[in-house]
Amino acid sequence: MKVHRLVLMVVDFEDLGTDQVRDVLENARYPNRCIAPAVMEMQTADIGEWSDDHPLNNSTTDAAEFARLFPDDVAVGIVAKGVQP
């Protein structure tokens, strides 16, 4: 058995809120219960109005914008390593 640490970026177009997004992730019916996600930490940031030129809508700027919105070791590491989601 392995444990995976995942950081997800979820753009909440429907304004569901963190509790409902968490519920959707944790209670989805996965085939044969092959994975059983548990959300261990949640953070929320206001990203303003969505548009085609929003930095999260561009693969060359999304990692840097993510790091700016969530300035912790994980987000900073994403940008430092040049990882593109």
N, C-alpha and C positions, 0 to 999 in steps of 0.2 A: 504494500500500500504506500502511496506517496501523497504528500501534501503539497499543494501548489498555492503560492501567493499571487493573487491577481489584483491588478489595479485597473478598474474599468472607468472609461469616460462615457457617460451616458448623457446625451443632449436631450433634455426633457421638453420636447416640442409640445406636448399636451398638458404641461404644468401639473403632472401627477404628484410631484413632491417626493421626498426621499423615502418616506414610509411605504408608499405604493410601489415605487421602483424596487425597493428592497423585497417587498412581498412577491412581486412578479419574478424576480431572480431566484428567490429561495423556494417558491412553491410551484415552479414550472414542473411539468411531468416529463422527466427525462426517461428515455427507453431503458428498461431494466434497472432503473436507479443507478445508471453508470456513473453519474456524478451527483453529489449532494452539496451544492454550494451553501455557504453560510456567510452572510455579510458581517464582517467583524468590525468594520470602521466605515463611517460615512462622513463626508464633508460636502458642503454645498457652496457654490460661488455664483454670484449674479453675473451673467455674461452679457447683459444688455440685449438690445434688439438683434435678432438673427437676420443676416443678409448673405448674399453670395460672397461678399468680400470679408466676412467675419474670419478672424484668424484661426478659429477652430474648424473652419470649412476649407482650409488650404493645407495640403500635406507638407508644405515647406514652412509653415508657421504654427501648426497645431501643437507640436511638442513644446515649443517655447511658450506659447500662450497657456498651455496646461501647467507648466512649471511656474509661470507668473501667478496663475490663479491659486495654485496649491503648492506653495513654496516649502516643501519638505524634502527629505533626502531622496525619496523615490522620484518625485517630479524633477528635481535637479539632476539626478542620475540619468533620467531619460534624455534630457537635453545634452548633458555632458558626453554621453555615449553616442549621441547622434541617432538614437533609436527613433524610427518613424512608425507610429501605430498603423 
